Amino acid sequence: MKKNILYLVAFISMVFVACNPLKDEINNIKPVAAEKTLTISTTTLYGTADAANIGISAMLNSTYPQLADGSKANVTYSFKTNTIKPADSVYANIQYTVTANDYTTGAPVVGNFSTNATTGVITIFNTYSVAQAASFLEWKYPQATTPAYKLVLLTYQFFQSNATPSAGVTVTEAFLLMPNGWQKIYLVSPAQYAALGRGINNGFTSADVANLPSYFNTMLKSDPNIISPKVGDVRYVTYKYMQSGTLMHQKVYALSYDATGNWVPSLTLAFLKKDGKWIPDPTIYYTLVRNDYNTIGASNAGTANGRANLAQFGSFDVTGGANNWTEAQIADGLIVVLNAKYPNAPVDPTIPYKVTYALFRGATPTDSKSFVKTPTGFVLAPAN
């Protein structure tokens, strides 16, 4: 009897297995990869943002190939070094003042002259633009025969049409011989040293070293000549370092612009999984700052009441009252900011600009909209 029961159980099991019409379908079900956002750091050091984009993309494709399209990764890396060592950093050795003879002798190469079309008379100008100053340094210190990363504090007469007198103004600016030629870099000014309590010697000491990244970030962010930096941009800051009472060096420090709007010694880059591959995220991210709301308030976007309220409180009122902003009006206001922030943005519908802004609806949450630049200007990005 026992044996018969065992046979019966085995037979019933075979019937259920053989007759299960969903067996093949169940076996063919594949797990669906979900979109994820990774926040990771890498110990690999990179010399440039371009090198980091290539290396990190390869790392993500190797380590996270299973994540779905639309996944994102924010990866932080550090430069191989933030300190660029000049060929000679001794302060006394790197200063040079352009002479009257330099302006004349170097003119054929530098281009600081004009020729009268009628008489053929050549007039040499004892002034330089920034580009001409870099050309002068290439003439005086040719890249082919000059040690890489030579640093020069160059004093010269600077001229810019409609901005300076015809005789120019005397300036001292820093130039560094980079692999792609002479480049003007950021020079800490006497006023900036003074603001930090270092105005007596116009230089930093060992007590300042830990604070230098913060000092330089503040300087670069507040400089009106640094317009619309992009994530990954690198700036080289040169500063005087007091090694002792008698020995001074001019050092160079590299910082990069990150997605939070700060200049930092490390950089976080964004990556996107698209068409099965990790690529550098082409999106340009921007979060409105207080002055942006004032800019919109002075525009024609929205209504007069809405603009006045926005400028006063720094958030879009969406409570439905007299100060209310519709979604279309908010988009119009954000386009005002994009036009002011990125006036030279290329026409490229593959580059989204994602703008985050503050709302008011009893609390103050945030929201965001994405735009692209078309031949007619910024427009809302098509929905995915």
Disulfide bonds with the S-S distance in Angstrom:
none
